[in-house]
Amino acid sequence: MAAPKTYTVVEADFYDQQEGLTVGATVEAIPGSSADQLLVTQIIGHAFPLDEPVAMYASQLQAA
């Protein structure tokens, strides 16, 4: 598995926000199953861990 990289969330829909993935959040993500997908594995500084990775489009994240 690839090492996680740090990103900033630049776009988040309602469901992403329910997971804690709000615009401006700093996250760690790994490549997903397709080229335009990233799997968020951790929200940096968040009080609780993610139960499972959250899939987001690469365009929703910006390298930090």
Phi and psi restraints in degrees (range 20) as a CNS / XPLOR table:
assign (resid 1 and name C) (resid 2 and name N)
       (resid 2 and name CA) (resid 2 and name C) 1.0 -69.9 20.0 2
assign (resid 2 and name N) (resid 2 and name CA)
       (resid 2 and name C) (resid 3 and name N) 1.0 149.7 20.0 2
assign (resid 2 and name C) (resid 3 and name N)
       (resid 3 and name CA) (resid 3 and name C) 1.0 -69.8 20.0 2
assign (resid 3 and name N) (resid 3 and name CA)
       (resid 3 and name C) (resid 4 and name N) 1.0 140.9 20.0 2
assign (resid 3 and name C) (resid 4 and name N)
       (resid 4 and name CA) (resid 4 and name C) 1.0 -65.1 20.0 2
assign (resid 4 and name N) (resid 4 and name CA)
       (resid 4 and name C) (resid 5 and name N) 1.0 146.7 20.0 2
assign (resid 4 and name C) (resid 5 and name N)
       (resid 5 and name CA) (resid 5 and name C) 1.0 -115.3 20.0 2
assign (resid 5 and name N) (resid 5 and name CA)
       (resid 5 and name C) (resid 6 and name N) 1.0 157.7 20.0 2
assign (resid 5 and name C) (resid 6 and name N)
       (resid 6 and name CA) (resid 6 and name C) 1.0 -93.4 20.0 2
assign (resid 6 and name N) (resid 6 and name CA)
       (resid 6 and name C) (resid 7 and name N) 1.0 134.7 20.0 2
assign (resid 6 and name C) (resid 7 and name N)
       (resid 7 and name CA) (resid 7 and name C) 1.0 -136.1 20.0 2
assign (resid 7 and name N) (resid 7 and name CA)
       (resid 7 and name C) (resid 8 and name N) 1.0 162.3 20.0 2
assign (resid 7 and name C) (resid 8 and name N)
       (resid 8 and name CA) (resid 8 and name C) 1.0 -114.0 20.0 2
assign (resid 8 and name N) (resid 8 and name CA)
       (resid 8 and name C) (resid 9 and name N) 1.0 134.6 20.0 2
assign (resid 8 and name C) (resid 9 and name N)
       (resid 9 and name CA) (resid 9 and name C) 1.0 -74.2 20.0 2
assign (resid 9 and name N) (resid 9 and name CA)
       (resid 9 and name C) (resid 10 and name N) 1.0 125.4 20.0 2
assign (resid 9 and name C) (resid 10 and name N)
       (resid 10 and name CA) (resid 10 and name C) 1.0 -111.1 20.0 2
assign (resid 10 and name N) (resid 10 and name CA)
       (resid 10 and name C) (resid 11 and name N) 1.0 -13.6 20.0 2
assign (resid 10 and name C) (resid 11 and name N)
       (resid 11 and name CA) (resid 11 and name C) 1.0 -151.7 20.0 2
assign (resid 11 and name N) (resid 11 and name CA)
       (resid 11 and name C) (resid 12 and name N) 1.0 132.2 20.0 2
assign (resid 11 and name C) (resid 12 and name N)
       (resid 12 and name CA) (resid 12 and name C) 1.0 -144.9 20.0 2
assign (resid 12 and name N) (resid 12 and name CA)
       (resid 12 and name C) (resid 13 and name N) 1.0 130.8 20.0 2
assign (resid 12 and name C) (resid 13 and name N)
       (resid 13 and name CA) (resid 13 and name C) 1.0 -87.4 20.0 2
assign (resid 13 and name N) (resid 13 and name CA)
       (resid 13 and name C) (resid 14 and name N) 1.0 -178.7 20.0 2
assign (resid 13 and name C) (resid 14 and name N)
       (resid 14 and name CA) (resid 14 and name C) 1.0 -55.5 20.0 2
assign (resid 14 and name N) (resid 14 and name CA)
       (resid 14 and name C) (resid 15 and name N) 1.0 -45.4 20.0 2
assign (resid 14 and name C) (resid 15 and name N)
       (resid 15 and name CA) (resid 15 and name C) 1.0 -68.5 20.0 2
assign (resid 15 and name N) (resid 15 and name CA)
       (resid 15 and name C) (resid 16 and name N) 1.0 -37.8 20.0 2
assign (resid 15 and name C) (resid 16 and name N)
       (resid 16 and name CA) (resid 16 and name C) 1.0 -61.1 20.0 2
assign (resid 16 and name N) (resid 16 and name CA)
       (resid 16 and name C) (resid 17 and name N) 1.0 -43.7 20.0 2
assign (resid 16 and name C) (resid 17 and name N)
       (resid 17 and name CA) (resid 17 and name C) 1.0 -63.9 20.0 2
assign (resid 17 and name N) (resid 17 and name CA)
       (resid 17 and name C) (resid 18 and name N) 1.0 -33.9 20.0 2
assign (resid 17 and name C) (resid 18 and name N)
       (resid 18 and name CA) (resid 18 and name C) 1.0 -64.2 20.0 2
assign (resid 18 and name N) (resid 18 and name CA)
       (resid 18 and name C) (resid 19 and name N) 1.0 -26.7 20.0 2
assign (resid 18 and name C) (resid 19 and name N)
       (resid 19 and name CA) (resid 19 and name C) 1.0 -84.3 20.0 2
assign (resid 19 and name N) (resid 19 and name CA)
       (resid 19 and name C) (resid 20 and name N) 1.0 -5.7 20.0 2
assign (resid 19 and name C) (resid 20 and name N)
       (resid 20 and name CA) (resid 20 and name C) 1.0 98.1 20.0 2
assign (resid 20 and name N) (resid 20 and name CA)
       (resid 20 and name C) (resid 21 and name N) 1.0 5.0 20.0 2
assign (resid 20 and name C) (resid 21 and name N)
       (resid 21 and name CA) (resid 21 and name C) 1.0 -90.5 20.0 2
assign (resid 21 and name N) (resid 21 and name CA)
       (resid 21 and name C) (resid 22 and name N) 1.0 79.2 20.0 2
assign (resid 21 and name C) (resid 22 and name N)
       (resid 22 and name CA) (resid 22 and name C) 1.0 -95.8 20.0 2
assign (resid 22 and name N) (resid 22 and name CA)
       (resid 22 and name C) (resid 23 and name N) 1.0 158.1 20.0 2
assign (resid 22 and name C) (resid 23 and name N)
       (resid 23 and name CA) (resid 23 and name C) 1.0 -58.2 20.0 2
assign (resid 23 and name N) (resid 23 and name CA)
       (resid 23 and name C) (resid 24 and name N) 1.0 129.9 20.0 2
assign (resid 23 and name C) (resid 24 and name N)
       (resid 24 and name CA) (resid 24 and name C) 1.0 98.0 20.0 2
assign (resid 24 and name N) (resid 24 and name CA)
       (resid 24 and name C) (resid 25 and name N) 1.0 -13.2 20.0 2
assign (resid 24 and name C) (resid 25 and name N)
       (resid 25 and name CA) (resid 25 and name C) 1.0 -68.1 20.0 2
assign (resid 25 and name N) (resid 25 and name CA)
       (resid 25 and name C) (resid 26 and name N) 1.0 143.6 20.0 2
assign (resid 25 and name C) (resid 26 and name N)
       (resid 26 and name CA) (resid 26 and name C) 1.0 -97.5 20.0 2
assign (resid 26 and name N) (resid 26 and name CA)
       (resid 26 and name C) (resid 27 and name N) 1.0 129.3 20.0 2
assign (resid 26 and name C) (resid 27 and name N)
       (resid 27 and name CA) (resid 27 and name C) 1.0 -134.1 20.0 2
assign (resid 27 and name N) (resid 27 and name CA)
       (resid 27 and name C) (resid 28 and name N) 1.0 165.0 20.0 2
assign (resid 27 and name C) (resid 28 and name N)
       (resid 28 and name CA) (resid 28 and name C) 1.0 -111.9 20.0 2
assign (resid 28 and name N) (resid 28 and name CA)
       (resid 28 and name C) (resid 29 and name N) 1.0 138.0 20.0 2
assign (resid 28 and name C) (resid 29 and name N)
       (resid 29 and name CA) (resid 29 and name C) 1.0 -143.6 20.0 2
assign (resid 29 and name N) (resid 29 and name CA)
       (resid 29 and name C) (resid 30 and name N) 1.0 156.7 20.0 2
assign (resid 29 and name C) (resid 30 and name N)
       (resid 30 and name CA) (resid 30 and name C) 1.0 -122.0 20.0 2
assign (resid 30 and name N) (resid 30 and name CA)
       (resid 30 and name C) (resid 31 and name N) 1.0 160.8 20.0 2
assign (resid 30 and name C) (resid 31 and name N)
       (resid 31 and name CA) (resid 31 and name C) 1.0 -60.6 20.0 2
assign (resid 31 and name N) (resid 31 and name CA)
       (resid 31 and name C) (resid 32 and name N) 1.0 144.0 20.0 2
assign (resid 31 and name C) (resid 32 and name N)
       (resid 32 and name CA) (resid 32 and name C) 1.0 -93.5 20.0 2
assign (resid 32 and name N) (resid 32 and name CA)
       (resid 32 and name C) (resid 33 and name N) 1.0 -162.0 20.0 2
assign (resid 32 and name C) (resid 33 and name N)
       (resid 33 and name CA) (resid 33 and name C) 1.0 -77.8 20.0 2
assign (resid 33 and name N) (resid 33 and name CA)
       (resid 33 and name C) (resid 34 and name N) 1.0 -16.2 20.0 2
assign (resid 33 and name C) (resid 34 and name N)
       (resid 34 and name CA) (resid 34 and name C) 1.0 -126.9 20.0 2
assign (resid 34 and name N) (resid 34 and name CA)
       (resid 34 and name C) (resid 35 and name N) 1.0 165.2 20.0 2
assign (resid 34 and name C) (resid 35 and name N)
       (resid 35 and name CA) (resid 35 and name C) 1.0 -64.7 20.0 2
assign (resid 35 and name N) (resid 35 and name CA)
       (resid 35 and name C) (resid 36 and name N) 1.0 -26.4 20.0 2
assign (resid 35 and name C) (resid 36 and name N)
       (resid 36 and name CA) (resid 36 and name C) 1.0 -99.4 20.0 2
assign (resid 36 and name N) (resid 36 and name CA)
       (resid 36 and name C) (resid 37 and name N) 1.0 17.3 20.0 2
assign (resid 36 and name C) (resid 37 and name N)
       (resid 37 and name CA) (resid 37 and name C) 1.0 -124.0 20.0 2
assign (resid 37 and name N) (resid 37 and name CA)
       (resid 37 and name C) (resid 38 and name N) 1.0 140.3 20.0 2
assign (resid 37 and name C) (resid 38 and name N)
       (resid 38 and name CA) (resid 38 and name C) 1.0 -125.9 20.0 2
assign (resid 38 and name N) (resid 38 and name CA)
       (resid 38 and name C) (resid 39 and name N) 1.0 147.0 20.0 2
assign (resid 38 and name C) (resid 39 and name N)
       (resid 39 and name CA) (resid 39 and name C) 1.0 -106.9 20.0 2
assign (resid 39 and name N) (resid 39 and name CA)
       (resid 39 and name C) (resid 40 and name N) 1.0 112.6 20.0 2
assign (resid 39 and name C) (resid 40 and name N)
       (resid 40 and name CA) (resid 40 and name C) 1.0 -75.4 20.0 2
assign (resid 40 and name N) (resid 40 and name CA)
       (resid 40 and name C) (resid 41 and name N) 1.0 122.3 20.0 2
assign (resid 40 and name C) (resid 41 and name N)
       (resid 41 and name CA) (resid 41 and name C) 1.0 -104.4 20.0 2
assign (resid 41 and name N) (resid 41 and name CA)
       (resid 41 and name C) (resid 42 and name N) 1.0 -19.8 20.0 2
assign (resid 41 and name C) (resid 42 and name N)
       (resid 42 and name CA) (resid 42 and name C) 1.0 -157.5 20.0 2
assign (resid 42 and name N) (resid 42 and name CA)
       (resid 42 and name C) (resid 43 and name N) 1.0 140.4 20.0 2
assign (resid 42 and name C) (resid 43 and name N)
       (resid 43 and name CA) (resid 43 and name C) 1.0 -100.8 20.0 2
assign (resid 43 and name N) (resid 43 and name CA)
       (resid 43 and name C) (resid 44 and name N) 1.0 114.8 20.0 2
assign (resid 43 and name C) (resid 44 and name N)
       (resid 44 and name CA) (resid 44 and name C) 1.0 -68.4 20.0 2
assign (resid 44 and name N) (resid 44 and name CA)
       (resid 44 and name C) (resid 45 and name N) 1.0 128.7 20.0 2
assign (resid 44 and name C) (resid 45 and name N)
       (resid 45 and name CA) (resid 45 and name C) 1.0 82.2 20.0 2
assign (resid 45 and name N) (resid 45 and name CA)
       (resid 45 and name C) (resid 46 and name N) 1.0 5.7 20.0 2
assign (resid 45 and name C) (resid 46 and name N)
       (resid 46 and name CA) (resid 46 and name C) 1.0 -81.2 20.0 2
assign (resid 46 and name N) (resid 46 and name CA)
       (resid 46 and name C) (resid 47 and name N) 1.0 145.3 20.0 2
assign (resid 46 and name C) (resid 47 and name N)
       (resid 47 and name CA) (resid 47 and name C) 1.0 -69.9 20.0 2
assign (resid 47 and name N) (resid 47 and name CA)
       (resid 47 and name C) (resid 48 and name N) 1.0 -26.0 20.0 2
assign (resid 47 and name C) (resid 48 and name N)
       (resid 48 and name CA) (resid 48 and name C) 1.0 -132.9 20.0 2
assign (resid 48 and name N) (resid 48 and name CA)
       (resid 48 and name C) (resid 49 and name N) 1.0 148.2 20.0 2
assign (resid 48 and name C) (resid 49 and name N)
       (resid 49 and name CA) (resid 49 and name C) 1.0 -77.2 20.0 2
assign (resid 49 and name N) (resid 49 and name CA)
       (resid 49 and name C) (resid 50 and name N) 1.0 160.9 20.0 2
assign (resid 49 and name C) (resid 50 and name N)
       (resid 50 and name CA) (resid 50 and name C) 1.0 -73.6 20.0 2
assign (resid 50 and name N) (resid 50 and name CA)
       (resid 50 and name C) (resid 51 and name N) 1.0 139.8 20.0 2
assign (resid 50 and name C) (resid 51 and name N)
       (resid 51 and name CA) (resid 51 and name C) 1.0 -66.7 20.0 2
assign (resid 51 and name N) (resid 51 and name CA)
       (resid 51 and name C) (resid 52 and name N) 1.0 -36.7 20.0 2
assign (resid 51 and name C) (resid 52 and name N)
       (resid 52 and name CA) (resid 52 and name C) 1.0 -152.4 20.0 2
assign (resid 52 and name N) (resid 52 and name CA)
       (resid 52 and name C) (resid 53 and name N) 1.0 159.7 20.0 2
assign (resid 52 and name C) (resid 53 and name N)
       (resid 53 and name CA) (resid 53 and name C) 1.0 -58.8 20.0 2
assign (resid 53 and name N) (resid 53 and name CA)
       (resid 53 and name C) (resid 54 and name N) 1.0 145.9 20.0 2
assign (resid 53 and name C) (resid 54 and name N)
       (resid 54 and name CA) (resid 54 and name C) 1.0 -108.6 20.0 2
assign (resid 54 and name N) (resid 54 and name CA)
       (resid 54 and name C) (resid 55 and name N) 1.0 124.5 20.0 2
assign (resid 54 and name C) (resid 55 and name N)
       (resid 55 and name CA) (resid 55 and name C) 1.0 -79.0 20.0 2
assign (resid 55 and name N) (resid 55 and name CA)
       (resid 55 and name C) (resid 56 and name N) 1.0 132.8 20.0 2
assign (resid 55 and name C) (resid 56 and name N)
       (resid 56 and name CA) (resid 56 and name C) 1.0 -137.4 20.0 2
assign (resid 56 and name N) (resid 56 and name CA)
       (resid 56 and name C) (resid 57 and name N) 1.0 153.0 20.0 2
assign (resid 56 and name C) (resid 57 and name N)
       (resid 57 and name CA) (resid 57 and name C) 1.0 -70.5 20.0 2
assign (resid 57 and name N) (resid 57 and name CA)
       (resid 57 and name C) (resid 58 and name N) 1.0 145.2 20.0 2
assign (resid 57 and name C) (resid 58 and name N)
       (resid 58 and name CA) (resid 58 and name C) 1.0 -58.2 20.0 2
assign (resid 58 and name N) (resid 58 and name CA)
       (resid 58 and name C) (resid 59 and name N) 1.0 -29.5 20.0 2
assign (resid 58 and name C) (resid 59 and name N)
       (resid 59 and name CA) (resid 59 and name C) 1.0 -70.4 20.0 2
assign (resid 59 and name N) (resid 59 and name CA)
       (resid 59 and name C) (resid 60 and name N) 1.0 -14.9 20.0 2
assign (resid 59 and name C) (resid 60 and name N)
       (resid 60 and name CA) (resid 60 and name C) 1.0 -84.3 20.0 2
assign (resid 60 and name N) (resid 60 and name CA)
       (resid 60 and name C) (resid 61 and name N) 1.0 -10.2 20.0 2
assign (resid 60 and name C) (resid 61 and name N)
       (resid 61 and name CA) (resid 61 and name C) 1.0 -123.0 20.0 2
assign (resid 61 and name N) (resid 61 and name CA)
       (resid 61 and name C) (resid 62 and name N) 1.0 147.7 20.0 2
assign (resid 61 and name C) (resid 62 and name N)
       (resid 62 and name CA) (resid 62 and name C) 1.0 -125.7 20.0 2
assign (resid 62 and name N) (resid 62 and name CA)
       (resid 62 and name C) (resid 63 and name N) 1.0 132.8 20.0 2
assign (resid 62 and name C) (resid 63 and name N)
       (resid 63 and name CA) (resid 63 and name C) 1.0 -56.4 20.0 2
assign (resid 63 and name N) (resid 63 and name CA)
       (resid 63 and name C) (resid 64 and name N) 1.0 133.5 20.0 2
